[in-house]
Amino acid sequence: MANETNNKEFRIESDLLGELQVPANAYYGVQTQRAVNNYHISGKRMCDYPDYVIAMAYVKLAAVETNRELGEIDGAICDAMAQACREIIDGKFHEDFVTDMVQGGAGTSVNMNANEVIANRACEILGHNKGEHQYCAPNDHANCGQSTNDAYPTAIHLALLRMNKTLVEHLAQLVASFRKKAEEFKNDIKMGRTQLQDAVPMTSGQEFNAFANLLEAEITNLNKSADMFLEINMGGTAIGTGLNAAPGFPEICARKMSELTGLAFKASEDLVAATPDTTDLVNYSGAMKRLAIKLSKICNDLRLMASGPRCGLHEINLPPMAPGSSIMPGKVNPVIPEITNQTCFKVIGNDTTVMLAAEAGQLQLNVMEPVIMQCLVEDITWMSEAMDTLREKCIDGITLNKEHNVETVKNSIGIVTALNPYIGYKNSTKIAKEALETGGSVYDLVLAKGVLTKEQLDQILSPEHMLGSEARVK
């Protein structure tokens, strides 16, 4: 009975290394099963990233339609494989894409996972059983005119294009949140600082608008970097020479990819050069790092501005999200900027992994692409979640300590810089020196010495005047 049960639960498939049991209901096959047995590294599987699975299905569908146009595969088999690919694109069979994101073999397990699922589903569509590959085979049909070394990086390109679109949407929402706060705070004066020392007055609106502008620039940079993924090496097969692909495959497949996805894919002019090249992945990782550096700096600023509440800057209030200490009653920490900082550190660290993996390419292939892909999808996933968390649980709820900020400006030595055009550098220096020696307020000293009237001084220090030189008081 045990053997009968076992036979019902599994089917036997064979490959170069021999026979292996595969779950009877699985659409994947023997080579995927070997990957499942071999790789337990990242804890993340291909199916954890739907865009990745869908991208691979698009690549395989483009190859099917290319082979159909070139007359390489029987029409009925093409129809069955095309239907299988479209079903995957529609969200079916994703649970059968089970390979670990990090693996040896330069992505061969990913490619064969797709080939096996498509071929086995096509067998069913043709009226046969899974594993009856005389009717539709993973290597001979699903992989016709291809190699892992062109199908895998092309799928990576499309997956990252799709995921970048989502990332940019999250980033745009964060930018909008900062813009809203900039408008809310546009008339609220505060002290600007350089090197953590008093500098000159500004408005909180200017500060938050600067945050928005810094991040908005990264939308353009990310999209520009992602555009490099539109160049693909399909049809290059193993090393870019096109062995086993029909003449015309690269150009036709790029056209099919464009028609299917609505994106402007093009075949690389030099497939031998393109096959081992990971420059586009390095470039995109750099764009992610640039975003992470900016966002982390902004979070550093938020934590500084919220420091206190009695012994710090205390300029802004972050929404309280959790008790801040197991021993200090009443303490509330800036936990949301902190988790965003940590996410940014992870992205910056992943960029080092990407660089090392890209450098490790040898001769006609870079076998380290799986870890590059793992880093990039992790970057996009983590950063998207972090930006949403920052926006929803922090930025949208920030308030100002307006009176405190005004008093800080009035008591700061730094406001003498704003007075230079009206009382002269020499007078400003004298007042600054006296304020430092006596602990007095620059604002009060100016009034006491009769250098300016209160109306003049208030106008000079008004938010409107802080907006730029064109608003200088006459």
Contacts in CASP RR format, 6 or more apart in sequence:
PFRMAT RR
TARGET T0000
AUTHOR 0000-0000-0000
METHOD contacts of the structure
MODEL  1
MANETNNKEFRIESDLLGELQVPANAYYGVQTQRAVNNYHISGKRMCDYP
DYVIAMAYVKLAAVETNRELGEIDGAICDAMAQACREIIDGKFHEDFVTD
MVQGGAGTSVNMNANEVIANRACEILGHNKGEHQYCAPNDHANCGQSTND
AYPTAIHLALLRMNKTLVEHLAQLVASFRKKAEEFKNDIKMGRTQLQDAV
PMTSGQEFNAFANLLEAEITNLNKSADMFLEINMGGTAIGTGLNAAPGFP
EICARKMSELTGLAFKASEDLVAATPDTTDLVNYSGAMKRLAIKLSKICN
DLRLMASGPRCGLHEINLPPMAPGSSIMPGKVNPVIPEITNQTCFKVIGN
DTTVMLAAEAGQLQLNVMEPVIMQCLVEDITWMSEAMDTLREKCIDGITL
NKEHNVETVKNSIGIVTALNPYIGYKNSTKIAKEALETGGSVYDLVLAKG
VLTKEQLDQILSPEHMLGSEARVK
8 24 0 8 1.000
9 23 0 8 1.000
9 24 0 8 1.000
10 21 0 8 1.000
10 22 0 8 1.000
10 23 0 8 1.000
10 24 0 8 1.000
11 21 0 8 1.000
11 22 0 8 1.000
11 23 0 8 1.000
11 24 0 8 1.000
11 130 0 8 1.000
11 131 0 8 1.000
12 19 0 8 1.000
12 20 0 8 1.000
12 21 0 8 1.000
12 22 0 8 1.000
13 19 0 8 1.000
13 20 0 8 1.000
13 22 0 8 1.000
13 29 0 8 1.000
13 30 0 8 1.000
13 33 0 8 1.000
13 131 0 8 1.000
14 20 0 8 1.000
14 30 0 8 1.000
15 30 0 8 1.000
15 31 0 8 1.000
15 34 0 8 1.000
17 34 0 8 1.000
19 30 0 8 1.000
20 30 0 8 1.000
20 33 0 8 1.000
20 34 0 8 1.000
21 33 0 8 1.000
22 28 0 8 1.000
22 29 0 8 1.000
22 30 0 8 1.000
22 32 0 8 1.000
22 33 0 8 1.000
24 130 0 8 1.000
26 32 0 8 1.000
26 33 0 8 1.000
26 96 0 8 1.000
26 130 0 8 1.000
27 93 0 8 1.000
27 96 0 8 1.000
27 116 0 8 1.000
27 117 0 8 1.000
27 120 0 8 1.000
27 121 0 8 1.000
27 130 0 8 1.000
28 96 0 8 1.000
28 97 0 8 1.000
28 98 0 8 1.000
28 113 0 8 1.000
28 116 0 8 1.000
28 117 0 8 1.000
28 120 0 8 1.000
29 116 0 8 1.000
29 120 0 8 1.000
29 131 0 8 1.000
29 138 0 8 1.000
30 116 0 8 1.000
31 108 0 8 1.000
31 109 0 8 1.000
31 112 0 8 1.000
31 113 0 8 1.000
31 116 0 8 1.000
31 138 0 8 1.000
32 98 0 8 1.000
32 99 0 8 1.000
32 109 0 8 1.000
32 112 0 8 1.000
32 113 0 8 1.000
32 116 0 8 1.000
34 109 0 8 1.000
35 98 0 8 1.000
35 99 0 8 1.000
35 100 0 8 1.000
35 103 0 8 1.000
35 109 0 8 1.000
35 112 0 8 1.000
35 113 0 8 1.000
36 98 0 8 1.000
36 99 0 8 1.000
38 103 0 8 1.000
39 99 0 8 1.000
39 100 0 8 1.000
39 102 0 8 1.000
39 103 0 8 1.000
39 104 0 8 1.000
39 109 0 8 1.000
40 100 0 8 1.000
41 100 0 8 1.000
41 101 0 8 1.000
41 102 0 8 1.000
41 103 0 8 1.000
42 100 0 8 1.000
42 101 0 8 1.000
42 102 0 8 1.000
42 374 0 8 1.000
43 100 0 8 1.000
43 101 0 8 1.000
44 100 0 8 1.000
44 101 0 8 1.000
44 374 0 8 1.000
44 378 0 8 1.000
45 97 0 8 1.000
45 98 0 8 1.000
45 99 0 8 1.000
45 100 0 8 1.000
45 101 0 8 1.000
46 52 0 8 1.000
46 53 0 8 1.000
46 56 0 8 1.000
46 97 0 8 1.000
46 98 0 8 1.000
46 99 0 8 1.000
46 101 0 8 1.000
46 110 0 8 1.000
46 113 0 8 1.000
47 53 0 8 1.000
47 94 0 8 1.000
47 95 0 8 1.000
47 96 0 8 1.000
47 97 0 8 1.000
47 98 0 8 1.000
48 101 0 8 1.000
49 101 0 8 1.000
49 159 0 8 1.000
49 163 0 8 1.000
49 377 0 8 1.000
49 381 0 8 1.000
50 91 0 8 1.000
50 94 0 8 1.000
51 159 0 8 1.000
51 162 0 8 1.000
51 163 0 8 1.000
51 166 0 8 1.000
52 97 0 8 1.000
52 155 0 8 1.000
52 159 0 8 1.000
52 373 0 8 1.000
52 377 0 8 1.000
53 88 0 8 1.000
53 91 0 8 1.000
53 94 0 8 1.000
53 97 0 8 1.000
54 88 0 8 1.000
54 89 0 8 1.000
54 91 0 8 1.000
54 159 0 8 1.000
54 162 0 8 1.000
55 155 0 8 1.000
55 156 0 8 1.000
55 157 0 8 1.000
55 158 0 8 1.000
55 159 0 8 1.000
55 162 0 8 1.000
56 88 0 8 1.000
56 97 0 8 1.000
56 110 0 8 1.000
56 111 0 8 1.000
56 114 0 8 1.000
56 151 0 8 1.000
56 155 0 8 1.000
56 159 0 8 1.000
57 85 0 8 1.000
57 86 0 8 1.000
57 88 0 8 1.000
57 89 0 8 1.000
57 114 0 8 1.000
57 118 0 8 1.000
58 85 0 8 1.000
58 89 0 8 1.000
58 155 0 8 1.000
58 158 0 8 1.000
58 257 0 8 1.000
58 260 0 8 1.000
58 261 0 8 1.000
59 151 0 8 1.000
59 154 0 8 1.000
59 155 0 8 1.000
59 158 0 8 1.000
59 234 0 8 1.000
59 257 0 8 1.000
60 81 0 8 1.000
60 85 0 8 1.000
60 114 0 8 1.000
60 115 0 8 1.000
60 118 0 8 1.000
60 142 0 8 1.000
60 151 0 8 1.000
61 82 0 8 1.000
61 85 0 8 1.000
61 86 0 8 1.000
61 89 0 8 1.000
61 256 0 8 1.000
61 260 0 8 1.000
62 234 0 8 1.000
62 253 0 8 1.000
62 256 0 8 1.000
62 257 0 8 1.000
62 260 0 8 1.000
63 144 0 8 1.000
63 145 0 8 1.000
63 146 0 8 1.000
63 151 0 8 1.000
63 234 0 8 1.000
63 253 0 8 1.000
63 256 0 8 1.000
64 73 0 8 1.000
64 78 0 8 1.000
64 81 0 8 1.000
64 82 0 8 1.000
64 85 0 8 1.000
65 78 0 8 1.000
65 82 0 8 1.000
65 256 0 8 1.000
65 260 0 8 1.000
66 249 0 8 1.000
66 252 0 8 1.000
66 253 0 8 1.000
66 256 0 8 1.000
67 73 0 8 1.000
67 78 0 8 1.000
67 144 0 8 1.000
67 145 0 8 1.000
67 246 0 8 1.000
68 75 0 8 1.000
68 78 0 8 1.000
69 252 0 8 1.000
69 256 0 8 1.000
70 246 0 8 1.000
70 248 0 8 1.000
70 249 0 8 1.000
70 252 0 8 1.000
71 246 0 8 1.000
72 144 0 8 1.000
72 145 0 8 1.000
72 246 0 8 1.000
73 81 0 8 1.000
73 141 0 8 1.000
73 144 0 8 1.000
76 126 0 8 1.000
77 122 0 8 1.000
77 126 0 8 1.000
77 135 0 8 1.000
77 136 0 8 1.000
77 141 0 8 1.000
79 125 0 8 1.000
80 121 0 8 1.000
80 122 0 8 1.000
80 123 0 8 1.000
80 125 0 8 1.000
80 126 0 8 1.000
80 136 0 8 1.000
81 118 0 8 1.000
81 119 0 8 1.000
81 122 0 8 1.000
81 136 0 8 1.000
81 141 0 8 1.000
81 142 0 8 1.000
83 121 0 8 1.000
83 122 0 8 1.000
83 125 0 8 1.000
84 117 0 8 1.000
84 118 0 8 1.000
84 119 0 8 1.000
84 121 0 8 1.000
84 122 0 8 1.000
84 125 0 8 1.000
85 118 0 8 1.000
87 93 0 8 1.000
87 121 0 8 1.000
88 94 0 8 1.000
88 117 0 8 1.000
88 118 0 8 1.000
93 117 0 8 1.000
93 121 0 8 1.000
96 113 0 8 1.000
96 117 0 8 1.000
97 113 0 8 1.000
97 114 0 8 1.000
97 117 0 8 1.000
98 113 0 8 1.000
99 109 0 8 1.000
99 110 0 8 1.000
99 113 0 8 1.000
101 370 0 8 1.000
101 373 0 8 1.000
101 374 0 8 1.000
101 377 0 8 1.000
102 370 0 8 1.000
102 371 0 8 1.000
102 374 0 8 1.000
103 109 0 8 1.000
103 110 0 8 1.000
103 370 0 8 1.000
104 367 0 8 1.000
104 370 0 8 1.000
105 148 0 8 1.000
105 367 0 8 1.000
105 370 0 8 1.000
106 148 0 8 1.000
106 149 0 8 1.000
106 152 0 8 1.000
106 365 0 8 1.000
106 366 0 8 1.000
106 367 0 8 1.000
106 368 0 8 1.000
106 369 0 8 1.000
106 370 0 8 1.000
107 148 0 8 1.000
107 152 0 8 1.000
107 369 0 8 1.000
107 370 0 8 1.000
108 148 0 8 1.000
108 152 0 8 1.000
110 148 0 8 1.000
110 152 0 8 1.000
110 155 0 8 1.000
110 370 0 8 1.000
111 143 0 8 1.000
111 146 0 8 1.000
111 147 0 8 1.000
111 148 0 8 1.000
111 151 0 8 1.000
111 152 0 8 1.000
112 138 0 8 1.000
112 143 0 8 1.000
112 148 0 8 1.000
114 142 0 8 1.000
114 151 0 8 1.000
114 155 0 8 1.000
115 138 0 8 1.000
115 139 0 8 1.000
115 142 0 8 1.000
115 143 0 8 1.000
116 138 0 8 1.000
116 142 0 8 1.000
118 138 0 8 1.000
118 142 0 8 1.000
119 131 0 8 1.000
119 133 0 8 1.000
119 136 0 8 1.000
119 137 0 8 1.000
119 138 0 8 1.000
119 141 0 8 1.000
119 142 0 8 1.000
120 130 0 8 1.000
120 131 0 8 1.000
120 138 0 8 1.000
122 135 0 8 1.000
122 136 0 8 1.000
122 141 0 8 1.000
122 142 0 8 1.000
123 129 0 8 1.000
123 130 0 8 1.000
123 131 0 8 1.000
123 132 0 8 1.000
123 133 0 8 1.000
123 135 0 8 1.000
123 136 0 8 1.000
124 130 0 8 1.000
126 135 0 8 1.000
126 136 0 8 1.000
128 135 0 8 1.000
128 136 0 8 1.000
133 140 0 8 1.000
136 142 0 8 1.000
143 151 0 8 1.000
145 235 0 8 1.000
145 237 0 8 1.000
145 244 0 8 1.000
145 245 0 8 1.000
145 246 0 8 1.000
145 249 0 8 1.000
146 234 0 8 1.000
146 235 0 8 1.000
146 237 0 8 1.000
146 245 0 8 1.000
147 236 0 8 1.000
147 237 0 8 1.000
147 238 0 8 1.000
147 244 0 8 1.000
149 233 0 8 1.000
149 236 0 8 1.000
149 237 0 8 1.000
149 238 0 8 1.000
149 239 0 8 1.000
149 240 0 8 1.000
149 275 0 8 1.000
149 365 0 8 1.000
150 232 0 8 1.000
150 233 0 8 1.000
150 234 0 8 1.000
150 235 0 8 1.000
150 236 0 8 1.000
150 237 0 8 1.000
150 240 0 8 1.000
150 271 0 8 1.000
150 275 0 8 1.000
151 234 0 8 1.000
152 369 0 8 1.000
153 232 0 8 1.000
153 233 0 8 1.000
153 275 0 8 1.000
153 369 0 8 1.000
154 232 0 8 1.000
154 233 0 8 1.000
154 234 0 8 1.000
154 257 0 8 1.000
156 229 0 8 1.000
156 281 0 8 1.000
156 369 0 8 1.000
156 373 0 8 1.000
157 229 0 8 1.000
157 230 0 8 1.000
157 232 0 8 1.000
157 280 0 8 1.000
158 229 0 8 1.000
158 257 0 8 1.000
158 261 0 8 1.000
158 263 0 8 1.000
159 373 0 8 1.000
159 377 0 8 1.000
160 226 0 8 1.000
160 229 0 8 1.000
160 281 0 8 1.000
160 284 0 8 1.000
160 376 0 8 1.000
160 377 0 8 1.000
160 380 0 8 1.000
161 226 0 8 1.000
161 229 0 8 1.000
161 230 0 8 1.000
161 263 0 8 1.000
163 377 0 8 1.000
163 380 0 8 1.000
164 222 0 8 1.000
164 223 0 8 1.000
164 226 0 8 1.000
164 284 0 8 1.000
164 380 0 8 1.000
166 380 0 8 1.000
166 384 0 8 1.000
167 222 0 8 1.000
167 380 0 8 1.000
167 383 0 8 1.000
167 384 0 8 1.000
168 219 0 8 1.000
168 222 0 8 1.000
168 223 0 8 1.000
170 383 0 8 1.000
170 384 0 8 1.000
170 387 0 8 1.000
170 388 0 8 1.000
171 215 0 8 1.000
171 218 0 8 1.000
171 219 0 8 1.000
171 222 0 8 1.000
171 291 0 8 1.000
171 387 0 8 1.000
172 216 0 8 1.000
172 219 0 8 1.000
173 387 0 8 1.000
173 388 0 8 1.000
173 391 0 8 1.000
174 215 0 8 1.000
174 387 0 8 1.000
174 388 0 8 1.000
174 390 0 8 1.000
174 391 0 8 1.000
174 395 0 8 1.000
175 212 0 8 1.000
175 215 0 8 1.000
175 216 0 8 1.000
175 219 0 8 1.000
176 212 0 8 1.000
177 391 0 8 1.000
177 395 0 8 1.000
177 396 0 8 1.000
178 208 0 8 1.000
178 209 0 8 1.000
178 211 0 8 1.000
178 212 0 8 1.000
178 215 0 8 1.000
178 395 0 8 1.000
179 208 0 8 1.000
179 209 0 8 1.000
179 212 0 8 1.000
180 396 0 8 1.000
181 205 0 8 1.000
181 208 0 8 1.000
181 395 0 8 1.000
181 398 0 8 1.000
182 205 0 8 1.000
182 206 0 8 1.000
182 207 0 8 1.000
182 208 0 8 1.000
182 209 0 8 1.000
182 211 0 8 1.000
182 212 0 8 1.000
183 205 0 8 1.000
184 205 0 8 1.000
185 203 0 8 1.000
185 204 0 8 1.000
185 205 0 8 1.000
185 207 0 8 1.000
185 208 0 8 1.000
185 400 0 8 1.000
186 203 0 8 1.000
186 205 0 8 1.000
186 463 0 8 1.000
187 203 0 8 1.000
187 463 0 8 1.000
188 203 0 8 1.000
188 204 0 8 1.000
188 205 0 8 1.000
188 400 0 8 1.000
188 402 0 8 1.000
188 405 0 8 1.000
188 463 0 8 1.000
189 201 0 8 1.000
189 202 0 8 1.000
189 203 0 8 1.000
189 204 0 8 1.000
189 405 0 8 1.000
189 406 0 8 1.000
189 409 0 8 1.000
189 461 0 8 1.000
189 462 0 8 1.000
189 463 0 8 1.000
189 466 0 8 1.000
190 201 0 8 1.000
190 202 0 8 1.000
190 203 0 8 1.000
190 204 0 8 1.000
190 207 0 8 1.000
190 315 0 8 1.000
190 400 0 8 1.000
190 405 0 8 1.000
190 408 0 8 1.000
190 409 0 8 1.000
191 198 0 8 1.000
191 199 0 8 1.000
191 200 0 8 1.000
191 201 0 8 1.000
191 202 0 8 1.000
191 405 0 8 1.000
191 408 0 8 1.000
191 409 0 8 1.000
191 412 0 8 1.000
191 414 0 8 1.000
192 198 0 8 1.000
192 199 0 8 1.000
192 200 0 8 1.000
192 201 0 8 1.000
192 202 0 8 1.000
192 207 0 8 1.000
193 199 0 8 1.000
198 412 0 8 1.000
198 413 0 8 1.000
198 414 0 8 1.000
199 414 0 8 1.000
199 417 0 8 1.000
200 414 0 8 1.000
200 415 0 8 1.000
200 417 0 8 1.000
200 418 0 8 1.000
201 409 0 8 1.000
201 412 0 8 1.000
201 414 0 8 1.000
201 415 0 8 1.000
201 418 0 8 1.000
201 461 0 8 1.000
201 466 0 8 1.000
202 466 0 8 1.000
203 463 0 8 1.000
203 466 0 8 1.000
203 467 0 8 1.000
204 315 0 8 1.000
204 316 0 8 1.000
204 400 0 8 1.000
204 405 0 8 1.000
206 466 0 8 1.000
206 467 0 8 1.000
207 301 0 8 1.000
211 298 0 8 1.000
211 301 0 8 1.000
214 294 0 8 1.000
214 298 0 8 1.000
215 291 0 8 1.000
215 294 0 8 1.000
215 295 0 8 1.000
215 298 0 8 1.000
218 287 0 8 1.000
218 290 0 8 1.000
218 291 0 8 1.000
218 294 0 8 1.000
221 287 0 8 1.000
221 290 0 8 1.000
221 291 0 8 1.000
222 284 0 8 1.000
222 287 0 8 1.000
222 288 0 8 1.000
222 291 0 8 1.000
224 287 0 8 1.000
225 280 0 8 1.000
225 283 0 8 1.000
225 284 0 8 1.000
225 286 0 8 1.000
225 287 0 8 1.000
226 284 0 8 1.000
228 279 0 8 1.000
228 280 0 8 1.000
228 283 0 8 1.000
228 284 0 8 1.000
229 280 0 8 1.000
229 284 0 8 1.000
230 263 0 8 1.000
230 264 0 8 1.000
230 265 0 8 1.000
230 266 0 8 1.000
231 265 0 8 1.000
231 266 0 8 1.000
231 267 0 8 1.000
231 268 0 8 1.000
231 274 0 8 1.000
231 280 0 8 1.000
232 253 0 8 1.000
232 254 0 8 1.000
232 257 0 8 1.000
232 265 0 8 1.000
232 266 0 8 1.000
232 267 0 8 1.000
232 268 0 8 1.000
232 274 0 8 1.000
233 240 0 8 1.000
233 250 0 8 1.000
233 267 0 8 1.000
233 268 0 8 1.000
233 271 0 8 1.000
233 274 0 8 1.000
233 275 0 8 1.000
234 249 0 8 1.000
234 250 0 8 1.000
234 253 0 8 1.000
234 254 0 8 1.000
234 257 0 8 1.000
234 267 0 8 1.000
235 242 0 8 1.000
235 245 0 8 1.000
235 249 0 8 1.000
235 250 0 8 1.000
235 253 0 8 1.000
235 267 0 8 1.000
235 271 0 8 1.000
236 242 0 8 1.000
236 245 0 8 1.000
236 249 0 8 1.000
236 250 0 8 1.000
236 271 0 8 1.000
236 275 0 8 1.000
237 243 0 8 1.000
237 244 0 8 1.000
237 245 0 8 1.000
238 364 0 8 1.000
239 272 0 8 1.000
239 275 0 8 1.000
239 364 0 8 1.000
239 365 0 8 1.000
240 271 0 8 1.000
240 272 0 8 1.000
240 274 0 8 1.000
240 275 0 8 1.000
240 364 0 8 1.000
241 271 0 8 1.000
241 272 0 8 1.000
242 249 0 8 1.000
242 250 0 8 1.000
242 271 0 8 1.000
250 267 0 8 1.000
250 268 0 8 1.000
250 271 0 8 1.000
251 267 0 8 1.000
253 267 0 8 1.000
254 265 0 8 1.000
254 266 0 8 1.000
254 267 0 8 1.000
255 265 0 8 1.000
257 263 0 8 1.000
257 265 0 8 1.000
258 264 0 8 1.000
258 265 0 8 1.000
268 274 0 8 1.000
272 364 0 8 1.000
275 364 0 8 1.000
275 365 0 8 1.000
276 361 0 8 1.000
276 362 0 8 1.000
276 363 0 8 1.000
276 364 0 8 1.000
276 365 0 8 1.000
276 366 0 8 1.000
277 366 0 8 1.000
278 357 0 8 1.000
278 358 0 8 1.000
278 361 0 8 1.000
278 366 0 8 1.000
278 369 0 8 1.000
278 372 0 8 1.000
279 358 0 8 1.000
281 354 0 8 1.000
281 358 0 8 1.000
281 369 0 8 1.000
281 372 0 8 1.000
281 373 0 8 1.000
281 376 0 8 1.000
282 354 0 8 1.000
282 355 0 8 1.000
282 358 0 8 1.000
284 376 0 8 1.000
285 350 0 8 1.000
285 351 0 8 1.000
285 354 0 8 1.000
285 355 0 8 1.000
285 372 0 8 1.000
285 375 0 8 1.000
285 376 0 8 1.000
285 379 0 8 1.000
286 351 0 8 1.000
286 354 0 8 1.000
288 347 0 8 1.000
288 350 0 8 1.000
288 351 0 8 1.000
288 376 0 8 1.000
288 379 0 8 1.000
288 380 0 8 1.000
288 383 0 8 1.000
289 347 0 8 1.000
289 348 0 8 1.000
289 351 0 8 1.000
291 347 0 8 1.000
291 383 0 8 1.000
292 343 0 8 1.000
292 344 0 8 1.000
292 345 0 8 1.000
292 347 0 8 1.000
292 348 0 8 1.000
292 379 0 8 1.000
292 383 0 8 1.000
293 344 0 8 1.000
293 348 0 8 1.000
295 340 0 8 1.000
295 344 0 8 1.000
295 383 0 8 1.000
295 386 0 8 1.000
295 387 0 8 1.000
295 390 0 8 1.000
296 340 0 8 1.000
296 341 0 8 1.000
296 344 0 8 1.000
296 345 0 8 1.000
296 348 0 8 1.000
299 337 0 8 1.000
299 338 0 8 1.000
299 340 0 8 1.000
299 341 0 8 1.000
299 344 0 8 1.000
299 390 0 8 1.000
300 337 0 8 1.000
300 341 0 8 1.000
302 316 0 8 1.000
302 318 0 8 1.000
302 334 0 8 1.000
302 337 0 8 1.000
302 394 0 8 1.000
302 398 0 8 1.000
303 334 0 8 1.000
303 337 0 8 1.000
303 338 0 8 1.000
304 313 0 8 1.000
305 313 0 8 1.000
305 315 0 8 1.000
305 316 0 8 1.000
306 313 0 8 1.000
306 314 0 8 1.000
306 315 0 8 1.000
306 316 0 8 1.000
306 317 0 8 1.000
306 318 0 8 1.000
306 334 0 8 1.000
307 313 0 8 1.000
307 314 0 8 1.000
308 314 0 8 1.000
314 401 0 8 1.000
314 404 0 8 1.000
315 400 0 8 1.000
315 401 0 8 1.000
315 404 0 8 1.000
315 405 0 8 1.000
315 408 0 8 1.000
316 398 0 8 1.000
316 399 0 8 1.000
316 400 0 8 1.000
316 401 0 8 1.000
317 398 0 8 1.000
317 399 0 8 1.000
317 400 0 8 1.000
317 401 0 8 1.000
318 334 0 8 1.000
318 336 0 8 1.000
318 337 0 8 1.000
318 394 0 8 1.000
318 397 0 8 1.000
318 398 0 8 1.000
319 336 0 8 1.000
319 393 0 8 1.000
319 394 0 8 1.000
319 397 0 8 1.000
319 398 0 8 1.000
320 332 0 8 1.000
321 332 0 8 1.000
321 335 0 8 1.000
321 336 0 8 1.000
321 393 0 8 1.000
321 394 0 8 1.000
322 332 0 8 1.000
322 333 0 8 1.000
322 335 0 8 1.000
323 330 0 8 1.000
323 331 0 8 1.000
323 332 0 8 1.000
324 330 0 8 1.000
324 331 0 8 1.000
324 332 0 8 1.000
324 333 0 8 1.000
324 335 0 8 1.000
325 331 0 8 1.000
325 333 0 8 1.000
336 389 0 8 1.000
336 390 0 8 1.000
336 393 0 8 1.000
336 394 0 8 1.000
337 390 0 8 1.000
337 394 0 8 1.000
339 386 0 8 1.000
339 389 0 8 1.000
340 386 0 8 1.000
340 387 0 8 1.000
340 389 0 8 1.000
340 390 0 8 1.000
343 382 0 8 1.000
343 383 0 8 1.000
343 385 0 8 1.000
343 386 0 8 1.000
344 383 0 8 1.000
344 386 0 8 1.000
346 378 0 8 1.000
346 379 0 8 1.000
346 382 0 8 1.000
347 379 0 8 1.000
347 382 0 8 1.000
347 383 0 8 1.000
350 375 0 8 1.000
350 376 0 8 1.000
350 378 0 8 1.000
350 379 0 8 1.000
351 375 0 8 1.000
353 371 0 8 1.000
353 372 0 8 1.000
353 375 0 8 1.000
354 372 0 8 1.000
354 375 0 8 1.000
354 376 0 8 1.000
357 366 0 8 1.000
357 368 0 8 1.000
357 369 0 8 1.000
357 371 0 8 1.000
357 372 0 8 1.000
357 375 0 8 1.000
358 366 0 8 1.000
358 368 0 8 1.000
358 372 0 8 1.000
360 366 0 8 1.000
360 367 0 8 1.000
360 368 0 8 1.000
361 367 0 8 1.000
361 368 0 8 1.000
409 415 0 8 1.000
409 443 0 8 1.000
409 461 0 8 1.000
410 441 0 8 1.000
410 442 0 8 1.000
410 443 0 8 1.000
410 444 0 8 1.000
410 461 0 8 1.000
411 440 0 8 1.000
411 441 0 8 1.000
411 442 0 8 1.000
411 443 0 8 1.000
412 442 0 8 1.000
413 432 0 8 1.000
413 435 0 8 1.000
413 436 0 8 1.000
413 442 0 8 1.000
414 432 0 8 1.000
414 442 0 8 1.000
415 442 0 8 1.000
415 443 0 8 1.000
415 461 0 8 1.000
416 428 0 8 1.000
416 429 0 8 1.000
416 431 0 8 1.000
416 432 0 8 1.000
416 442 0 8 1.000
417 428 0 8 1.000
418 460 0 8 1.000
418 461 0 8 1.000
418 465 0 8 1.000
418 466 0 8 1.000
419 428 0 8 1.000
419 431 0 8 1.000
419 442 0 8 1.000
419 446 0 8 1.000
419 452 0 8 1.000
419 457 0 8 1.000
419 460 0 8 1.000
420 428 0 8 1.000
421 472 0 8 1.000
422 452 0 8 1.000
422 456 0 8 1.000
422 460 0 8 1.000
422 473 0 8 1.000
423 431 0 8 1.000
423 446 0 8 1.000
423 451 0 8 1.000
423 452 0 8 1.000
427 451 0 8 1.000
431 442 0 8 1.000
431 445 0 8 1.000
431 446 0 8 1.000
431 449 0 8 1.000
431 451 0 8 1.000
432 442 0 8 1.000
434 440 0 8 1.000
434 445 0 8 1.000
435 441 0 8 1.000
435 442 0 8 1.000
435 445 0 8 1.000
443 457 0 8 1.000
443 461 0 8 1.000
446 452 0 8 1.000
446 457 0 8 1.000
447 453 0 8 1.000
447 454 0 8 1.000
447 457 0 8 1.000
452 460 0 8 1.000
456 473 0 8 1.000
459 465 0 8 1.000
459 473 0 8 1.000
460 473 0 8 1.000
464 471 0 8 1.000
465 471 0 8 1.000
465 472 0 8 1.000
465 473 0 8 1.000
END
